Amino acid sequence: MKTNVTLKIEADLLREARILAAEEGSSISALLAARLEQAVRERRGYQQARKRAVARLRRGFDLGFKAPVSRDELHER
């Protein structure tokens, strides 16, 4: 289902938007809808990536660190 939205913009911007839409063979409405959809998709992708990264940080990473058995082993050269 599509819903109409009212938008107030400067006349100069509207003129440029009409030109841009015409160059792309589209209407201003279709042009704006596509750009908004892209922005929302990018935001969702960022949020999903952030959630995955935070989950990985919470689980932690195995860096293979092994504590030295003794002080002598620690300072062994």
C-alpha positions in Angstrom: 0.0 0.0 0.0 1.3 3.4 -0.9 0.6 6.6 1.0 0.8 10.2 -0.2 3.2 12.6 1.5 3.3 16.4 1.3 6.7 17.9 1.0 7.7 21.6 1.2 10.9 22.5 -0.6 12.4 25.6 -2.2 11.4 26.4 -5.8 15.0 26.1 -7.0 15.4 22.7 -5.5 12.1 21.6 -7.1 13.3 22.8 -10.5 16.6 20.8 -10.1 14.7 17.7 -8.9 12.5 17.9 -12.0 15.5 18.0 -14.2 17.2 15.1 -12.3 14.1 13.0 -12.5 13.7 13.7 -16.2 17.3 12.8 -16.8 16.7 9.5 -15.1 13.4 8.9 -16.9 11.5 9.0 -13.7 9.0 11.1 -11.8 10.0 13.2 -8.7 7.9 10.9 -6.6 9.6 7.7 -7.9 13.0 9.4 -7.6 12.4 10.3 -3.9 10.9 6.9 -3.1 13.9 5.1 -4.5 16.3 7.4 -2.6 14.4 7.0 0.7 14.3 3.2 0.2 18.0 3.1 -0.3 18.7 5.2 2.8 16.5 2.9 4.9 18.2 -0.2 3.5 21.6 1.2 4.3 20.6 2.1 7.8 19.2 -1.4 8.4 22.4 -2.9 7.1 24.4 -0.8 9.4 22.3 -1.7 12.4 22.5 -5.5 11.6 26.3 -5.3 11.2 26.5 -3.4 14.5 24.5 -6.1 16.3 26.7 -8.8 14.9 29.9 -6.9 15.9 28.6 -6.3 19.4 27.7 -10.0 19.8 31.2 -11.0 18.6 32.7 -8.7 21.2 30.6 -10.1 24.0 31.6 -13.6 23.1 35.3 -12.5 23.0 38.1 -13.6 20.8 40.6 -16.4 21.4 44.0 -14.8 20.7 45.9 -17.8 21.7 47.5 -16.2 24.8 49.1 -18.6 27.2 50.2 -17.2 30.5 53.8 -18.1 31.4 54.2 -20.8 34.0 56.8 -19.0 36.1 58.5 -15.6 36.4 61.8 -17.1 35.0 59.9 -18.3 31.9 58.4 -14.8 31.5 61.8 -13.2 31.4 63.5 -15.9 29.4 65.5 -14.5 26.5 
